């Protein structure tokens, strides 16, 4: 398990670890604070520098937990998945995801939400296009609601590759949490 300071300063720390730390420190009331105020409080209370990426991850996690924008808007879905992959991203810029990035980000989202997420048709089509471009013939097992043009073929190896990414993300996340 990592220390709180290590979590805050490690740009590879999962968003759920940042969220857990923040809730433990300030309770859920911090969800109402401005992003810059929350970042400043964390830096002051833990005597460390919180990067913009870490702040963005924390804000994405809070937004994911308190709204339905992730599952309903392509630009939010795409941006949050980039952020959950430790990449700087902006809502205003389109930057299509790779299938691997989508699965890693989706894993983080499910860990934060702790329940199934029901995606809008637009997000399901967006995800379907990503998986189609990756070479899937049918929706992958990890995102069965993806909408794509189905065709005959075997997706066993591709499903196994994405499952491996999913399991690796879970393993890494456990290193940061009290589990």
VMD Tcl script that builds the backbone (N, CA, C; Angstrom):
set m [mol new atoms 537]
animate dup $m
set s [atomselect $m all]
$s set {name element resname resid chain x y z} {
  {N N UNK 1 A 0.829 -1.181 0.000}
  {CA C UNK 1 A 0.000 0.000 0.000}
  {C C UNK 1 A 0.876 1.247 0.000}
  {N N UNK 2 A 0.476 2.233 -0.747}
  {CA C UNK 2 A 1.215 3.488 -0.847}
  {C C UNK 2 A 0.750 4.466 0.239}
  {N N UNK 3 A 1.646 5.360 0.608}
  {CA C UNK 3 A 1.274 6.400 1.568}
  {C C UNK 3 A 0.398 7.445 0.869}
  {N N UNK 4 A -0.274 8.249 1.658}
  {CA C UNK 4 A -1.148 9.292 1.090}
  {C C UNK 4 A -0.335 10.274 0.249}
  {N N UNK 5 A 0.818 10.644 0.728}
  {CA C UNK 5 A 1.669 11.568 -0.009}
  {C C UNK 5 A 2.133 10.938 -1.333}
  {N N UNK 6 A 2.478 9.652 -1.298}
  {CA C UNK 6 A 2.879 8.955 -2.529}
  {C C UNK 6 A 1.736 8.924 -3.537}
  {N N UNK 7 A 0.529 8.693 -3.064}
  {CA C UNK 7 A -0.636 8.669 -3.957}
  {C C UNK 7 A -0.828 10.032 -4.600}
  {N N UNK 8 A -0.732 11.072 -3.818}
  {CA C UNK 8 A -0.959 12.426 -4.339}
  {C C UNK 8 A 0.107 12.859 -5.338}
  {N N UNK 9 A 1.318 12.393 -5.166}
  {CA C UNK 9 A 2.407 12.857 -6.028}
  {C C UNK 9 A 2.749 11.905 -7.166}
  {N N UNK 10 A 2.147 10.754 -7.195}
  {CA C UNK 10 A 2.422 9.755 -8.226}
  {C C UNK 10 A 1.399 9.883 -9.348}
  {N N UNK 11 A 1.824 10.398 -10.493}
  {CA C UNK 11 A 0.916 10.608 -11.617}
  {C C UNK 11 A 0.335 9.307 -12.179}
  {N N UNK 12 A 0.850 8.181 -11.736}
  {CA C UNK 12 A 0.299 6.898 -12.181}
  {C C UNK 12 A -0.711 6.328 -11.184}
  {N N UNK 13 A -0.926 7.026 -10.092}
  {CA C UNK 13 A -1.891 6.557 -9.090}
  {C C UNK 13 A -3.292 6.555 -9.694}
  {N N UNK 14 A -4.054 5.508 -9.440}
  {CA C UNK 14 A -5.420 5.440 -9.955}
  {C C UNK 14 A -6.311 6.527 -9.349}
  {N N UNK 15 A -7.274 6.947 -10.115}
  {CA C UNK 15 A -8.204 7.984 -9.659}
  {C C UNK 15 A -8.959 7.538 -8.408}
  {N N UNK 16 A -9.295 6.262 -8.325}
  {CA C UNK 16 A -10.038 5.786 -7.153}
  {C C UNK 16 A -9.212 5.927 -5.878}
  {N N UNK 17 A -7.894 5.793 -5.964}
  {CA C UNK 17 A -7.040 5.978 -4.793}
  {C C UNK 17 A -7.058 7.447 -4.363}
  {N N UNK 18 A -7.017 8.345 -5.326}
  {CA C UNK 18 A -7.115 9.775 -5.015}
  {C C UNK 18 A -8.465 10.097 -4.382}
  {N N UNK 19 A -9.509 9.514 -4.937}
  {CA C UNK 19 A -10.857 9.749 -4.428}
  {C C UNK 19 A -10.987 9.229 -2.994}
  {N N UNK 20 A -10.511 8.013 -2.751}
  {CA C UNK 20 A -10.590 7.426 -1.412}
  {C C UNK 20 A -9.845 8.296 -0.395}
  {N N UNK 21 A -8.645 8.701 -0.740}
  {CA C UNK 21 A -7.841 9.544 0.138}
  {C C UNK 21 A -8.571 10.848 0.450}
  {N N UNK 22 A -9.139 11.459 -0.565}
  {CA C UNK 22 A -9.815 12.748 -0.412}
  {C C UNK 22 A -11.062 12.623 0.454}
  {N N UNK 23 A -11.844 11.579 0.241}
  {CA C UNK 23 A -13.045 11.375 1.056}
  {C C UNK 23 A -12.662 11.106 2.507}
  {N N UNK 24 A -11.611 10.324 2.734}
  {CA C UNK 24 A -11.154 10.067 4.098}
  {C C UNK 24 A -10.718 11.352 4.788}
  {N N UNK 25 A -10.086 12.241 4.051}
  {CA C UNK 25 A -9.558 13.474 4.628}
  {C C UNK 25 A -10.641 14.528 4.862}
  {N N UNK 26 A -11.570 14.675 3.892}
  {CA C UNK 26 A -12.501 15.808 3.934}
  {C C UNK 26 A -13.978 15.411 3.926}
  {N N UNK 27 A -14.291 14.160 3.812}
  {CA C UNK 27 A -15.654 13.638 3.664}
  {C C UNK 27 A -16.221 14.044 2.297}
  {N N UNK 28 A -17.436 13.655 2.061}
  {CA C UNK 28 A -18.066 13.914 0.761}
  {C C UNK 28 A -18.356 15.399 0.523}
  {N N UNK 29 A -18.280 16.197 1.542}
  {CA C UNK 29 A -18.559 17.623 1.369}
  {C C UNK 29 A -17.556 18.287 0.417}
  {N N UNK 30 A -16.372 17.714 0.273}
  {CA C UNK 30 A -15.375 18.301 -0.625}
  {C C UNK 30 A -15.815 18.218 -2.092}
  {N N UNK 31 A -16.827 17.408 -2.390}
  {CA C UNK 31 A -17.318 17.313 -3.758}
  {C C UNK 31 A -17.894 18.649 -4.232}
  {N N UNK 32 A -18.253 19.486 -3.293}
  {CA C UNK 32 A -18.825 20.796 -3.622}
  {C C UNK 32 A -17.768 21.880 -3.788}
  {N N UNK 33 A -16.542 21.589 -3.442}
  {CA C UNK 33 A -15.480 22.589 -3.494}
  {C C UNK 33 A -15.019 22.806 -4.931}
  {N N UNK 34 A -14.523 23.982 -5.199}
  {CA C UNK 34 A -13.895 24.266 -6.487}
  {C C UNK 34 A -12.630 23.418 -6.619}
  {N N UNK 35 A -12.310 23.030 -7.836}
  {CA C UNK 35 A -11.156 22.160 -8.085}
  {C C UNK 35 A -9.859 22.763 -7.535}
  {N N UNK 36 A -9.660 24.053 -7.747}
  {CA C UNK 36 A -8.425 24.689 -7.273}
  {C C UNK 36 A -8.360 24.744 -5.751}
  {N N UNK 37 A -9.495 24.906 -5.108}
  {CA C UNK 37 A -9.537 24.918 -3.645}
  {C C UNK 37 A -9.173 23.532 -3.112}
  {N N UNK 38 A -9.768 22.503 -3.694}
  {CA C UNK 38 A -9.474 21.141 -3.256}
  {C C UNK 38 A -7.997 20.809 -3.459}
  {N N UNK 39 A -7.459 21.175 -4.616}
  {CA C UNK 39 A -6.040 20.926 -4.893}
  {C C UNK 39 A -5.161 21.652 -3.866}
  {N N UNK 40 A -5.483 22.907 -3.578}
  {CA C UNK 40 A -4.698 23.687 -2.620}
  {C C UNK 40 A -4.778 23.083 -1.213}
  {N N UNK 41 A -5.946 22.615 -0.821}
  {CA C UNK 41 A -6.112 21.985 0.501}
  {C C UNK 41 A -5.279 20.708 0.601}
  {N N UNK 42 A -5.317 19.894 -0.439}
  {CA C UNK 42 A -4.520 18.663 -0.444}
  {C C UNK 42 A -3.037 18.982 -0.345}
  {N N UNK 43 A -2.591 19.963 -1.114}
  {CA C UNK 43 A -1.168 20.333 -1.087}
  {C C UNK 43 A -0.757 20.846 0.289}
  {N N UNK 44 A -1.611 21.648 0.895}
  {CA C UNK 44 A -1.300 22.202 2.211}
  {C C UNK 44 A -1.316 21.110 3.277}
  {N N UNK 45 A -2.353 20.294 3.274}
  {CA C UNK 45 A -2.505 19.293 4.329}
  {C C UNK 45 A -1.490 18.156 4.243}
  {N N UNK 46 A -1.002 17.874 3.031}
  {CA C UNK 46 A -0.043 16.775 2.875}
  {C C UNK 46 A 1.355 17.265 2.501}
  {N N UNK 47 A 1.533 18.581 2.491}
  {CA C UNK 47 A 2.840 19.191 2.235}
  {C C UNK 47 A 3.508 18.585 1.003}
  {N N UNK 48 A 2.788 18.683 -0.115}
  {CA C UNK 48 A 3.309 18.139 -1.359}
  {C C UNK 48 A 2.730 18.911 -2.544}
  {N N UNK 49 A 3.289 18.652 -3.702}
  {CA C UNK 49 A 2.811 19.261 -4.943}
  {C C UNK 49 A 1.892 18.260 -5.644}
  {N N UNK 50 A 0.665 18.665 -5.898}
  {CA C UNK 50 A -0.298 17.838 -6.633}
  {C C UNK 50 A -0.292 18.329 -8.076}
  {N N UNK 51 A 0.031 17.447 -8.998}
  {CA C UNK 51 A 0.114 17.839 -10.409}
  {C C UNK 51 A -1.277 18.136 -10.975}
  {N N UNK 52 A -1.283 18.825 -12.092}
  {CA C UNK 52 A -2.554 19.096 -12.772}
  {C C UNK 52 A -3.238 17.787 -13.177}
  {N N UNK 53 A -2.440 16.798 -13.594}
  {CA C UNK 53 A -3.010 15.508 -13.974}
  {C C UNK 53 A -3.704 14.861 -12.784}
  {N N UNK 54 A -3.062 14.872 -11.621}
  {CA C UNK 54 A -3.676 14.290 -10.433}
  {C C UNK 54 A -4.960 15.029 -10.067}
  {N N UNK 55 A -4.929 16.338 -10.158}
  {CA C UNK 55 A -6.125 17.132 -9.883}
  {C C UNK 55 A -7.232 16.801 -10.883}
  {N N UNK 56 A -6.865 16.661 -12.149}
  {CA C UNK 56 A -7.853 16.305 -13.181}
  {C C UNK 56 A -8.446 14.922 -12.913}
  {N N UNK 57 A -7.598 13.966 -12.502}
  {CA C UNK 57 A -8.095 12.617 -12.190}
  {C C UNK 57 A -9.088 12.668 -11.041}
  {N N UNK 58 A -8.753 13.428 -10.026}
  {CA C UNK 58 A -9.642 13.533 -8.875}
  {C C UNK 58 A -10.968 14.174 -9.277}
  {N N UNK 59 A -10.909 15.234 -10.051}
  {CA C UNK 59 A -12.146 15.890 -10.486}
  {C C UNK 59 A -12.972 14.986 -11.397}
  {N N UNK 60 A -12.300 14.214 -12.257}
  {CA C UNK 60 A -13.025 13.264 -13.110}
  {C C UNK 60 A -13.705 12.208 -12.248}
  {N N UNK 61 A -13.025 11.724 -11.226}
  {CA C UNK 61 A -13.615 10.719 -10.332}
  {C C UNK 61 A -14.819 11.282 -9.590}
  {N N UNK 62 A -14.710 12.501 -9.105}
  {CA C UNK 62 A -15.833 13.134 -8.407}
  {C C UNK 62 A -17.006 13.331 -9.359}
  {N N UNK 63 A -16.721 13.800 -10.560}
  {CA C UNK 63 A -17.776 14.002 -11.553}
  {C C UNK 63 A -18.432 12.681 -11.927}
  {N N UNK 64 A -17.629 11.655 -12.102}
  {CA C UNK 64 A -18.153 10.325 -12.421}
  {C C UNK 64 A -19.082 9.828 -11.323}
  {N N UNK 65 A -18.711 10.090 -10.096}
  {CA C UNK 65 A -19.479 9.621 -8.948}
  {C C UNK 65 A -20.762 10.431 -8.738}
  {N N UNK 66 A -20.770 11.681 -9.137}
  {CA C UNK 66 A -21.889 12.571 -8.791}
  {C C UNK 66 A -22.783 12.963 -9.964}
  {N N UNK 67 A -22.401 12.593 -11.193}
  {CA C UNK 67 A -23.222 12.949 -12.355}
  {C C UNK 67 A -23.314 11.761 -13.308}
  {N N UNK 68 A -24.059 11.949 -14.374}
  {CA C UNK 68 A -24.162 10.910 -15.403}
  {C C UNK 68 A -23.529 11.351 -16.722}
  {N N UNK 69 A -22.647 12.329 -16.673}
  {CA C UNK 69 A -22.056 12.848 -17.907}
  {C C UNK 69 A -21.119 11.845 -18.580}
  {N N UNK 70 A -20.420 11.030 -17.801}
  {CA C UNK 70 A -19.485 10.054 -18.372}
  {C C UNK 70 A -20.205 9.085 -19.292}
  {N N UNK 71 A -21.335 8.603 -18.869}
  {CA C UNK 71 A -22.033 7.597 -19.655}
  {C C UNK 71 A -22.924 8.170 -20.746}
  {N N UNK 72 A -23.102 9.490 -20.765}
  {CA C UNK 72 A -24.032 10.079 -21.729}
  {C C UNK 72 A -23.408 10.958 -22.805}
  {N N UNK 73 A -22.193 11.410 -22.610}
  {CA C UNK 73 A -21.587 12.341 -23.560}
  {C C UNK 73 A -20.234 11.821 -24.041}
  {N N UNK 74 A -20.102 11.690 -25.339}
  {CA C UNK 74 A -18.885 11.128 -25.928}
  {C C UNK 74 A -17.643 11.908 -25.503}
  {N N UNK 75 A -17.712 13.233 -25.536}
  {CA C UNK 75 A -16.514 14.011 -25.213}
  {C C UNK 75 A -16.081 13.816 -23.759}
  {N N UNK 76 A -17.022 13.654 -22.840}
  {CA C UNK 76 A -16.681 13.403 -21.441}
  {C C UNK 76 A -16.144 11.978 -21.297}
  {N N UNK 77 A -16.804 11.017 -21.924}
  {CA C UNK 77 A -16.358 9.616 -21.907}
  {C C UNK 77 A -14.921 9.515 -22.404}
  {N N UNK 78 A -14.652 10.136 -23.538}
  {CA C UNK 78 A -13.317 10.092 -24.133}
  {C C UNK 78 A -12.286 10.780 -23.231}
  {N N UNK 79 A -12.607 11.981 -22.763}
  {CA C UNK 79 A -11.680 12.750 -21.938}
  {C C UNK 79 A -11.364 12.030 -20.635}
  {N N UNK 80 A -12.397 11.542 -19.950}
  {CA C UNK 80 A -12.170 10.847 -18.680}
  {C C UNK 80 A -11.350 9.580 -18.887}
  {N N UNK 81 A -11.604 8.851 -19.952}
  {CA C UNK 81 A -10.816 7.642 -20.193}
  {C C UNK 81 A -9.350 7.979 -20.455}
  {N N UNK 82 A -9.088 9.072 -21.156}
  {CA C UNK 82 A -7.689 9.501 -21.324}
  {C C UNK 82 A -7.075 9.843 -19.969}
  {N N UNK 83 A -7.807 10.597 -19.163}
  {CA C UNK 83 A -7.300 10.986 -17.848}
  {C C UNK 83 A -7.049 9.753 -16.982}
  {N N UNK 84 A -7.969 8.784 -17.026}
  {CA C UNK 84 A -7.800 7.560 -16.241}
  {C C UNK 84 A -6.645 6.711 -16.751}
  {N N UNK 85 A -6.138 7.023 -17.948}
  {CA C UNK 85 A -4.939 6.380 -18.498}
  {C C UNK 85 A -3.699 7.241 -18.264}
  {N N UNK 86 A -3.810 8.193 -17.344}
  {CA C UNK 86 A -2.692 9.072 -16.956}
  {C C UNK 86 A -2.231 9.961 -18.097}
  {N N UNK 87 A -3.166 10.389 -18.928}
  {CA C UNK 87 A -2.859 11.265 -20.055}
  {C C UNK 87 A -3.568 12.600 -19.865}
  {N N UNK 88 A -2.898 13.668 -20.210}
  {CA C UNK 88 A -3.545 14.979 -20.182}
  {C C UNK 88 A -4.583 15.012 -21.293}
  {N N UNK 89 A -5.743 15.556 -20.998}
  {CA C UNK 89 A -6.826 15.602 -21.984}
  {C C UNK 89 A -7.681 16.834 -21.719}
  {N N UNK 90 A -8.386 17.257 -22.756}
  {CA C UNK 90 A -9.253 18.429 -22.661}
  {C C UNK 90 A -10.584 18.116 -23.330}
  {N N UNK 91 A -11.661 18.530 -22.688}
  {CA C UNK 91 A -12.995 18.269 -23.211}
  {C C UNK 91 A -13.202 18.850 -24.611}
  {N N UNK 92 A -12.543 19.953 -24.903}
  {CA C UNK 92 A -12.766 20.637 -26.173}
  {C C UNK 92 A -12.083 19.957 -27.353}
  {N N UNK 93 A -11.117 19.102 -27.099}
  {CA C UNK 93 A -10.343 18.476 -28.168}
  {C C UNK 93 A -10.735 17.016 -28.342}
  {N N UNK 94 A -11.017 16.629 -29.574}
  {CA C UNK 94 A -11.281 15.226 -29.858}
  {C C UNK 94 A -9.953 14.485 -29.975}
  {N N UNK 95 A -9.867 13.366 -29.314}
  {CA C UNK 95 A -8.671 12.535 -29.336}
  {C C UNK 95 A -9.136 11.096 -29.184}
  {N N UNK 96 A -9.519 10.455 -30.288}
  {CA C UNK 96 A -10.108 9.116 -30.209}
  {C C UNK 96 A -9.266 8.151 -29.384}
  {N N UNK 97 A -9.962 7.353 -28.619}
  {CA C UNK 97 A -9.335 6.356 -27.766}
  {C C UNK 97 A -8.895 5.147 -28.565}
  {N N UNK 98 A -7.922 4.447 -28.054}
  {CA C UNK 98 A -7.570 3.121 -28.526}
  {C C UNK 98 A -8.372 2.134 -27.671}
  {N N UNK 99 A -8.571 0.931 -28.161}
  {CA C UNK 99 A -9.353 -0.066 -27.419}
  {C C UNK 99 A -8.752 -0.319 -26.033}
  {N N UNK 100 A -7.447 -0.383 -25.956}
  {CA C UNK 100 A -6.784 -0.631 -24.679}
  {C C UNK 100 A -7.040 0.513 -23.693}
  {N N UNK 101 A -6.983 1.740 -24.177}
  {CA C UNK 101 A -7.250 2.901 -23.321}
  {C C UNK 101 A -8.688 2.890 -22.828}
  {N N UNK 102 A -9.587 2.515 -23.704}
  {CA C UNK 102 A -10.990 2.462 -23.327}
  {C C UNK 102 A -11.199 1.460 -22.196}
  {N N UNK 103 A -10.607 0.292 -22.291}
  {CA C UNK 103 A -10.783 -0.741 -21.266}
  {C C UNK 103 A -10.142 -0.326 -19.943}
  {N N UNK 104 A -8.961 0.247 -19.989}
  {CA C UNK 104 A -8.316 0.697 -18.749}
  {C C UNK 104 A -9.154 1.792 -18.092}
  {N N UNK 105 A -9.628 2.749 -18.872}
  {CA C UNK 105 A -10.468 3.817 -18.330}
  {C C UNK 105 A -11.795 3.295 -17.816}
  {N N UNK 106 A -12.381 2.386 -18.547}
  {CA C UNK 106 A -13.656 1.793 -18.143}
  {C C UNK 106 A -13.499 1.012 -16.837}
  {N N UNK 107 A -12.398 0.327 -16.682}
  {CA C UNK 107 A -12.133 -0.401 -15.441}
  {C C UNK 107 A -12.108 0.567 -14.270}
  {N N UNK 108 A -11.415 1.664 -14.443}
  {CA C UNK 108 A -11.352 2.687 -13.392}
  {C C UNK 108 A -12.752 3.226 -13.085}
  {N N UNK 109 A -13.520 3.479 -14.120}
  {CA C UNK 109 A -14.874 4.005 -13.926}
  {C C UNK 109 A -15.741 3.029 -13.136}
  {N N UNK 110 A -15.660 1.753 -13.462}
  {CA C UNK 110 A -16.432 0.752 -12.725}
  {C C UNK 110 A -15.976 0.648 -11.268}
  {N N UNK 111 A -14.684 0.768 -11.028}
  {CA C UNK 111 A -14.191 0.736 -9.658}
  {C C UNK 111 A -14.704 1.926 -8.856}
  {N N UNK 112 A -14.733 3.073 -9.468}
  {CA C UNK 112 A -15.215 4.282 -8.793}
  {C C UNK 112 A -16.712 4.193 -8.543}
  {N N UNK 113 A -17.437 3.818 -9.558}
  {CA C UNK 113 A -18.896 3.783 -9.471}
  {C C UNK 113 A -19.378 2.605 -8.631}
  {N N UNK 114 A -18.670 1.489 -8.698}
  {CA C UNK 114 A -19.046 0.327 -7.920}
  {C C UNK 114 A -20.334 -0.335 -8.364}
  {N N UNK 115 A -20.729 -0.060 -9.582}
  {CA C UNK 115 A -21.963 -0.648 -10.112}
  {C C UNK 115 A -21.903 -0.615 -11.630}
  {N N UNK 116 A -22.847 -1.287 -12.248}
  {CA C UNK 116 A -22.912 -1.244 -13.706}
  {C C UNK 116 A -23.240 0.160 -14.169}
  {N N UNK 117 A -22.708 0.508 -15.303}
  {CA C UNK 117 A -22.958 1.819 -15.884}
  {C C UNK 117 A -23.752 1.603 -17.161}
  {N N UNK 118 A -24.825 2.329 -17.296}
  {CA C UNK 118 A -25.672 2.223 -18.478}
  {C C UNK 118 A -25.327 3.369 -19.429}
  {N N UNK 119 A -24.731 3.030 -20.567}
  {CA C UNK 119 A -24.251 4.038 -21.500}
  {C C UNK 119 A -25.319 4.448 -22.504}
  {N N UNK 120 A -25.256 5.689 -22.937}
  {CA C UNK 120 A -26.164 6.201 -23.963}
  {C C UNK 120 A -25.856 5.512 -25.291}
  {N N UNK 121 A -26.807 5.504 -26.208}
  {CA C UNK 121 A -26.545 4.912 -27.525}
  {C C UNK 121 A -25.347 5.557 -28.231}
  {N N UNK 122 A -25.173 6.848 -28.072}
  {CA C UNK 122 A -24.052 7.538 -28.724}
  {C C UNK 122 A -22.711 7.012 -28.218}
  {N N UNK 123 A -22.590 6.845 -26.906}
  {CA C UNK 123 A -21.341 6.333 -26.335}
  {C C UNK 123 A -21.143 4.876 -26.740}
  {N N UNK 124 A -22.219 4.105 -26.792}
  {CA C UNK 124 A -22.117 2.698 -27.192}
  {C C UNK 124 A -21.663 2.569 -28.649}
  {N N UNK 125 A -22.128 3.472 -29.516}
  {CA C UNK 125 A -21.690 3.469 -30.914}
  {C C UNK 125 A -20.228 3.905 -31.001}
  {N N UNK 126 A -19.862 4.934 -30.258}
  {CA C UNK 126 A -18.470 5.396 -30.229}
  {C C UNK 126 A -17.546 4.253 -29.813}
  {N N UNK 127 A -17.903 3.576 -28.715}
  {CA C UNK 127 A -17.099 2.441 -28.249}
  {C C UNK 127 A -17.077 1.333 -29.297}
  {N N UNK 128 A -18.217 1.083 -29.916}
  {CA C UNK 128 A -18.296 0.057 -30.952}
  {C C UNK 128 A -17.348 0.336 -32.105}
  {N N UNK 129 A -17.244 1.591 -32.495}
  {CA C UNK 129 A -16.338 1.955 -33.587}
  {C C UNK 129 A -14.884 1.712 -33.190}
  {N N UNK 130 A -14.566 2.025 -31.948}
  {CA C UNK 130 A -13.201 1.784 -31.458}
  {C C UNK 130 A -12.879 0.289 -31.500}
  {N N UNK 131 A -13.810 -0.515 -31.031}
  {CA C UNK 131 A -13.574 -1.964 -31.019}
  {C C UNK 131 A -13.582 -2.538 -32.434}
  {N N UNK 132 A -14.404 -2.004 -33.300}
  {CA C UNK 132 A -14.419 -2.437 -34.700}
  {C C UNK 132 A -13.065 -2.137 -35.350}
  {N N UNK 133 A -12.566 -0.925 -35.116}
  {CA C UNK 133 A -11.259 -0.534 -35.658}
  {C C UNK 133 A -10.127 -1.396 -35.089}
  {N N UNK 134 A -10.300 -1.893 -33.882}
  {CA C UNK 134 A -9.324 -2.762 -33.225}
  {C C UNK 134 A -9.360 -4.169 -33.826}
  {N N UNK 135 A -10.441 -4.467 -34.543}
  {CA C UNK 135 A -10.552 -5.756 -35.209}
  {C C UNK 135 A -11.591 -6.696 -34.632}
  {N N UNK 136 A -12.410 -6.199 -33.709}
  {CA C UNK 136 A -13.459 -7.041 -33.151}
  {C C UNK 136 A -14.534 -7.319 -34.191}
  {N N UNK 137 A -15.103 -8.512 -34.097}
  {CA C UNK 137 A -16.202 -8.923 -34.972}
  {C C UNK 137 A -17.551 -8.745 -34.277}
  {N N UNK 138 A -17.521 -8.795 -32.952}
  {CA C UNK 138 A -18.704 -8.633 -32.107}
  {C C UNK 138 A -18.284 -7.795 -30.909}
  {N N UNK 139 A -19.229 -7.250 -30.161}
  {CA C UNK 139 A -18.841 -6.477 -28.973}
  {C C UNK 139 A -17.966 -7.312 -28.040}
  {N N UNK 140 A -16.948 -6.709 -27.462}
  {CA C UNK 140 A -16.071 -7.460 -26.549}
  {C C UNK 140 A -16.798 -7.832 -25.265}
  {N N UNK 141 A -16.306 -8.847 -24.617}
  {CA C UNK 141 A -16.920 -9.318 -23.371}
  {C C UNK 141 A -16.912 -8.243 -22.290}
  {N N UNK 142 A -15.904 -7.379 -22.278}
  {CA C UNK 142 A -15.810 -6.334 -21.259}
  {C C UNK 142 A -16.674 -5.112 -21.559}
  {N N UNK 143 A -17.234 -5.033 -22.760}
  {CA C UNK 143 A -18.152 -3.943 -23.105}
  {C C UNK 143 A -19.213 -4.519 -24.045}
  {N N UNK 144 A -20.044 -5.423 -23.528}
  {CA C UNK 144 A -21.000 -6.130 -24.382}
  {C C UNK 144 A -22.079 -5.244 -24.983}
  {N N UNK 145 A -22.257 -4.030 -24.444}
  {CA C UNK 145 A -23.280 -3.121 -24.963}
  {C C UNK 145 A -22.774 -2.247 -26.105}
  {N N UNK 146 A -21.513 -2.392 -26.469}
  {CA C UNK 146 A -20.980 -1.621 -27.594}
  {C C UNK 146 A -21.769 -1.968 -28.854}
  {N N UNK 147 A -22.035 -0.955 -29.641}
  {CA C UNK 147 A -22.784 -1.157 -30.879}
  {C C UNK 147 A -21.806 -1.064 -32.045}
  {N N UNK 148 A -21.666 -2.163 -32.769}
  {CA C UNK 148 A -20.792 -2.170 -33.929}
  {C C UNK 148 A -21.363 -3.075 -34.995}
  {N N UNK 149 A -20.876 -2.865 -36.186}
  {CA C UNK 149 A -21.291 -3.706 -37.306}
  {C C UNK 149 A -20.684 -5.081 -37.098}
  {N N UNK 150 A -21.529 -6.053 -36.754}
  {CA C UNK 150 A -21.027 -7.390 -36.470}
  {C C UNK 150 A -20.738 -8.157 -37.752}
  {N N UNK 151 A -19.735 -9.011 -37.660}
  {CA C UNK 151 A -19.364 -9.865 -38.788}
  {C C UNK 151 A -18.843 -11.182 -38.230}
  {N N UNK 152 A -18.707 -12.148 -39.076}
  {CA C UNK 152 A -18.201 -13.446 -38.644}
  {C C UNK 152 A -16.710 -13.354 -38.349}
  {N N UNK 153 A -16.304 -14.039 -37.301}
  {CA C UNK 153 A -14.889 -14.072 -36.950}
  {C C UNK 153 A -14.709 -14.441 -35.496}
  {N N UNK 154 A -13.482 -14.716 -35.133}
  {CA C UNK 154 A -13.143 -15.147 -33.793}
  {C C UNK 154 A -12.451 -14.010 -33.039}
  {N N UNK 155 A -13.033 -13.607 -31.928}
  {CA C UNK 155 A -12.480 -12.523 -31.106}
  {C C UNK 155 A -11.787 -13.036 -29.844}
  {N N UNK 156 A -11.529 -14.325 -29.769}
  {CA C UNK 156 A -10.986 -14.929 -28.556}
  {C C UNK 156 A -9.693 -14.254 -28.115}
  {N N UNK 157 A -8.751 -14.074 -29.036}
  {CA C UNK 157 A -7.453 -13.476 -28.673}
  {C C UNK 157 A -7.602 -12.018 -28.266}
  {N N UNK 158 A -8.442 -11.293 -28.958}
  {CA C UNK 158 A -8.643 -9.875 -28.627}
  {C C UNK 158 A -9.328 -9.729 -27.269}
  {N N UNK 159 A -10.314 -10.572 -26.999}
  {CA C UNK 159 A -10.967 -10.545 -25.687}
  {C C UNK 159 A -9.968 -10.890 -24.587}
  {N N UNK 160 A -9.111 -11.860 -24.842}
  {CA C UNK 160 A -8.096 -12.255 -23.851}
  {C C UNK 160 A -7.116 -11.112 -23.596}
  {N N UNK 161 A -6.729 -10.402 -24.646}
  {CA C UNK 161 A -5.797 -9.277 -24.493}
  {C C UNK 161 A -6.420 -8.168 -23.640}
  {N N UNK 162 A -7.687 -7.860 -23.902}
  {CA C UNK 162 A -8.352 -6.817 -23.118}
  {C C UNK 162 A -8.592 -7.287 -21.684}
  {N N UNK 163 A -8.895 -8.546 -21.501}
  {CA C UNK 163 A -9.078 -9.102 -20.156}
  {C C UNK 163 A -7.780 -8.995 -19.362}
  {N N UNK 164 A -6.665 -9.224 -20.019}
  {CA C UNK 164 A -5.364 -9.102 -19.362}
  {C C UNK 164 A -5.121 -7.664 -18.900}
  {N N UNK 165 A -5.477 -6.687 -19.735}
  {CA C UNK 165 A -5.355 -5.277 -19.347}
  {C C UNK 165 A -6.243 -4.966 -18.145}
  {N N UNK 166 A -7.466 -5.474 -18.180}
  {CA C UNK 166 A -8.409 -5.286 -17.088}
  {C C UNK 166 A -7.822 -5.829 -15.782}
  {N N UNK 167 A -7.311 -7.032 -15.811}
  {CA C UNK 167 A -6.752 -7.656 -14.610}
  {C C UNK 167 A -5.515 -6.918 -14.115}
  {N N UNK 168 A -4.695 -6.426 -15.030}
  {CA C UNK 168 A -3.508 -5.662 -14.645}
  {C C UNK 168 A -3.914 -4.348 -13.971}
  {N N UNK 169 A -4.942 -3.693 -14.479}
  {CA C UNK 169 A -5.432 -2.443 -13.872}
  {C C UNK 169 A -5.946 -2.712 -12.457}
  {N N UNK 170 A -6.648 -3.811 -12.266}
  {CA C UNK 170 A -7.141 -4.175 -10.936}
  {C C UNK 170 A -5.958 -4.419 -9.998}
  {N N UNK 171 A -4.955 -5.139 -10.478}
  {CA C UNK 171 A -3.776 -5.452 -9.665}
  {C C UNK 171 A -3.056 -4.168 -9.241}
  {N N UNK 172 A -2.841 -3.271 -10.177}
  {CA C UNK 172 A -2.163 -2.005 -9.876}
  {C C UNK 172 A -2.978 -1.193 -8.882}
  {N N UNK 173 A -4.281 -1.154 -9.070}
  {CA C UNK 173 A -5.153 -0.381 -8.195}
  {C C UNK 173 A -5.085 -0.902 -6.763}
  {N N UNK 174 A -5.043 -2.209 -6.595}
  {CA C UNK 174 A -4.968 -2.797 -5.249}
  {C C UNK 174 A -3.697 -2.378 -4.523}
  {N N UNK 175 A -2.639 -2.109 -5.262}
  {CA C UNK 175 A -1.394 -1.667 -4.642}
  {C C UNK 175 A -1.542 -0.290 -3.986}
  {N N UNK 176 A -2.533 0.474 -4.436}
  {CA C UNK 176 A -2.733 1.829 -3.925}
  {C C UNK 176 A -3.826 1.919 -2.871}
  {N N UNK 177 A -4.642 0.893 -2.764}
  {CA C UNK 177 A -5.790 0.942 -1.869}
  {C C UNK 177 A -5.576 0.090 -0.633}
  {N N UNK 178 A -6.432 0.258 0.315}
  {CA C UNK 178 A -6.399 -0.518 1.549}
  {C C UNK 178 A -7.154 -1.832 1.375}
  {N N UNK 179 A -6.802 -2.616 0.342}
  {CA C UNK 179 A -7.502 -3.891 0.119}
  {C C UNK 179 A -6.503 -5.032 0.059}
}
mol reanalyze $m
mol bondsrecalc $m
mol representation Tube
mol addrep $m
